[in-house]
Amino acid sequence: MQDYLMIGTILKPQGIHGECKIKPYAADLDFFREWKTLYLCDRDVFSPLPCRVTRIHDGFVYAVLGECASADDAELLRGRDLFVDRAHAAQPGENETLIADLIGCHAVTADGRDLGILTDVLQHATVDTWVFRSSRGEWMAPALLEAFPQVDAAGRRITVNEDRLREVAVFED
């Protein structure tokens, strides 16, 4: 399991006083108010960055990060991903799993046949779409309990109901 979880991307400076506009990936934006330290990653080294949220508006988080005191300071952070350490991240509820813990899990049939590795989770609708890579190419399916009845993130295994999967999955030609 990863020690750090990506929770947002710095989009741009906002104003002239060092504030940054952040595209959040956290399910609950109010957690940003609790996180006083976020992290930047350079070559697998995570460096702490003080964070002071100034406001949350229209689905974006606005914050002063580190020692940013001007738009020029904030500009240096444009495009960087922000992380939180797992100890301070929101803990998943019952029957919930963090996306970071799902990535890399193998989709397997009831008889143990490997159908591919989960490489991405798309969140553009009410139901997430899981994207897998296999030896036959990429395929995707909605994350439905009927199609994926068992998820064992610790064991890196997602059990697939093949009959239901045939009904809902889209396979690369």
C-alpha positions in Angstrom: 0.0 0.0 0.0 1.1 3.5 -0.7 2.2 5.8 2.1 1.0 8.9 0.3 -2.3 9.5 -1.6 -2.7 12.0 -4.4 -5.5 14.4 -3.4 -5.2 17.3 -5.9 -3.4 19.1 -8.7 -2.3 22.8 -8.5 -3.9 24.5 -11.5 -2.6 28.0 -11.3 -1.8 31.0 -9.1 -5.0 32.8 -7.9 -4.5 36.5 -7.3 -1.3 38.3 -6.3 -0.8 37.1 -2.7 0.5 33.6 -3.3 -2.8 31.7 -3.3 -3.1 28.6 -5.5 -6.2 27.2 -7.2 -6.3 23.4 -6.7 -8.3 20.8 -8.5 -9.2 18.4 -5.7 -9.5 14.6 -6.0 -10.7 14.0 -2.4 -14.3 12.8 -2.1 -14.9 15.4 0.7 -13.4 18.8 0.1 -13.8 19.8 3.7 -10.8 17.5 4.5 -8.6 20.1 2.9 -9.4 22.4 5.8 -8.0 19.8 8.2 -4.8 19.1 6.3 -2.2 21.5 7.5 0.6 19.7 5.7 0.5 18.4 2.2 3.3 16.8 0.2 5.0 17.3 -3.2 6.7 14.4 -4.8 10.1 14.6 -6.7 11.6 11.3 -7.9 9.7 9.3 -5.3 10.7 11.6 -2.4 7.9 13.3 -0.7 8.5 16.8 0.8 6.2 18.4 3.3 4.5 21.6 2.3 2.5 23.7 4.8 -1.1 24.3 3.6 -3.5 27.1 4.6 -6.9 26.8 2.9 -8.4 30.2 2.2 -11.7 29.0 0.7 -13.5 26.3 -1.1 -15.7 27.4 -4.0 -17.4 25.8 -7.0 -15.6 22.5 -6.5 -12.1 24.0 -6.2 -9.8 24.5 -3.2 -7.9 27.8 -2.8 -4.9 27.7 -0.5 -1.6 29.3 0.3 1.1 26.6 0.0 4.5 26.7 1.6 6.1 30.1 1.6 4.2 31.4 -1.4 3.8 35.1 -1.0 3.2 36.2 -4.6 1.7 35.0 -7.9 5.3 34.4 -9.1 5.9 32.0 -6.1 2.6 30.2 -6.8 3.4 29.9 -10.5 6.4 27.7 -9.7 3.9 25.1 -8.3 1.6 25.1 -11.4 0.8 21.6 -12.5 2.3 19.8 -9.5 0.3 17.1 -7.8 -0.4 17.3 -4.1 -0.4 14.3 -1.7 -1.5 13.6 1.9 0.1 11.0 4.0 -2.1 7.9 4.6 -2.2 8.5 8.4 -4.0 11.8 7.8 -6.2 10.7 4.9 -9.9 10.0 5.3 -10.3 6.4 6.3 -12.6 4.4 4.0 -15.9 3.3 5.5 -17.3 -0.2 5.6 -17.2 -1.9 2.1 -15.2 1.1 0.7 -11.7 1.0 -0.6 -9.3 3.8 -1.6 -8.7 4.1 -5.3 -5.0 4.0 -4.7 -5.4 0.6 -3.1 -7.3 -0.8 -6.1 -4.8 0.2 -8.8 -2.7 -2.8 -9.6 -5.2 -5.4 -8.4 -5.8 -8.4 -10.7 -9.2 -9.2 -12.1 -9.7 -12.9 -11.8 -12.5 -15.4 -12.6 -14.0 -17.8 -10.0 -11.7 -20.5 -11.4 -8.6 -18.2 -11.0 -8.0 -17.1 -14.6 -6.4 -13.7 -14.7 -8.3 -11.2 -16.9 -6.0 -8.2 -16.4 -4.7 -5.5 -14.0 -6.7 -2.5 -12.9 -4.9 0.6 -14.2 -7.4 3.4 -13.7 -10.7 4.4 -12.2 -12.8 6.9 -14.1 -15.2 9.0 -12.0 -17.3 10.8 -14.6 -20.7 9.4 -13.7 -22.7 8.1 -10.7 -20.9 4.7 -11.0 -17.1 4.5 -11.3 -15.7 2.8 -14.4 -12.7 0.5 -13.9 -10.1 0.3 -16.6 -8.0 -2.9 -17.0 -5.0 -3.8 -19.1 -4.7 -7.4 -20.2 -2.6 -9.3 -22.8 -5.5 -8.8 -25.2 -5.7 -5.0 -24.8 -7.6 -2.6 -22.6 -11.1 -3.2 -21.3 -13.4 -1.4 -19.0 -16.5 -2.0 -17.0 -18.7 -0.1 -14.4 -17.7 -0.9 -10.9 -20.9 -2.9 -10.1 -21.2 -5.4 -7.3 -22.9 -7.8 -9.7 -19.8 -7.8 -12.0 -17.2 -7.6 -9.3 -18.7 -9.4 -6.3 -15.4 -9.5 -4.2 -12.7 -7.0 -3.9 -9.6 -7.9 -1.8 -7.3 -4.9 -2.1 -4.9 -6.3 0.5 -4.7 -9.6 -1.6 -4.5 -7.5 -4.8 -7.4 -9.5 -6.2 -10.8 -8.5 -7.7 -13.2 -11.5 -8.3 -15.2 -11.2 -11.5 -18.6 -12.6 -12.3 -18.0 -13.5 -16.0 -21.6 -13.7 -17.0 -22.4 -10.2 -15.7 -19.1 -8.9 -17.0 -20.0 -9.9 -20.6 -23.1 -7.8 -20.3 -21.5 -4.6 -19.1 -17.8 -4.6 -20.2 -16.4 -2.8 -23.2 -13.3 -4.5 -24.8 -10.7 -2.9 -27.1 -11.0 -4.2 -30.6 
